[in-house]
């Protein structure tokens, strides 16, 4: 509860500070202070120092797992602000307003990771989405940004409509908005939902799959990620993606876990298509920014495996995967937003000009590709083992391994361009502070890859 | 058949007919006008279900405010036949198949429903604003308050988009 109240409060603080404070750089400082306060509040949630213990008629639940997830999101947001703070202020004129919107998105993510009621799910997803439509179109002079914003808005509202229809079906059938389907007098078997609820659950799944850009609902992703200002693409592809994924996870791996008979097959098809389309299309991209947007689709395929498996291992792995994916993607986008030409040729010879930046980006890319010793490897390992343990189809596991192998090709293209091609890339000046925080980011990614999880997570999960 | 049943069938027929007209008119202004009739007949259904407050709000907000907005937008965009973009044949075909599949699934789901088992008896004052207010400020107070954050973020967004550079 602390984080929820504090994030709303700090969003309002950011909103009004814009009137009084005009100097550049203050907005970022204030936002970093805000995230630190949120982290403190989150620590309070982990122990018992809370503003209120009320769950408001079982609307929200702050327990070990959600609180842990929120702290991962907050740490990622902190890194995002530290790495890209200056870039956020350089987009348009509304530094403070953008930060206010980002804090409102954080509110949405807190709700999406702790809801116990379909009404809160809807509100959480909407509070995440609406500020994003604005952030996508924040580069007002750029036609591509405008187009991306409008496209995102129209498609997003449509998927929200589908989600509402799904919720209405479930409510109409069970007469309750709780996320765990209550045994009703209308005949619940233990492994599948009654027809009306099942249709509702599928509609809910489709709209959530849209929000996390899983195929075949991914068509908006490349255009929107490409059109939005690169800093906000970074935000959308990382923190927001994690936030909508936890809603998906909580709904299907939590609420609907016992009735997998109703949605398991549809999920298998979505995972297969997401892995296939994400990885194959990424191979043919000529722009690194577009490649990263397809890579985010491909990574979503792996994260969906956790929802399909939904055992203890999947729960643990979901945290590891999210942390590794989010941190690594923030690192890659930090470089992307400073290079003038987002095509692969724009990175030629970057290792000679900025050896440190090239090295950190390489570590991030290796983690995304799932090379051992990095967090990405462990995340992928967890996903595959969890699926196999849950009795998932074996062909899906094999297929995921093949897709991980394909992904190495397009991530290495960027590394090869940086190290083995000649060129003189144009890029914005890189401050010493940025280099320092990128190194910290890489240390975190490597630490995720070699950390003994059993001890830590088992203690935290039992909270 | 008593009065309620006659009203129900009349309203249902009117709703379905006007909704069909909405999607078959070529002129978007006619579509909007028929959409208003659809909304009003749905409000009639709400009254039959004892949801008086909802019916009034539906007429004021949907049939009133939102439809006026629709009309403004349509008239400002000045749509006519030659401004209409060429539609891809295959895209239309795919749309029909996808929409048909969704309709099939929903109809199949409704076919299996035993409606008689689901009738909830409610008092005649259930839809009054007094009861709504009580529920809103006790059981659903958190969603009610949180939705203010949603509107606040939308307002900040509108200011960001509308502000002069």
Interface residues (C-beta under 8 A of the other chain):
Chain A: X8 X11 X12 X15 X56 X57 X59 X60 X92 X93 X94 X97 X98 X100 X101 X104 X107 X111 X117 X119 X120 X123 X126 X127 X130 X131 X133 X134 X137 X138 X140 X141 X169 X172 X173 X175 X185 X186 X194 X195 X196 X198 X199 X202
Chain B: X105 X106 X108 X109 X110 X112 X113 X114 X117 X118 X120 X138 X139 X140 X141 X142 X143 X146 X147 X149 X150 X152 X153 X154 X156 X157 X159 X160 X161 X163 X165
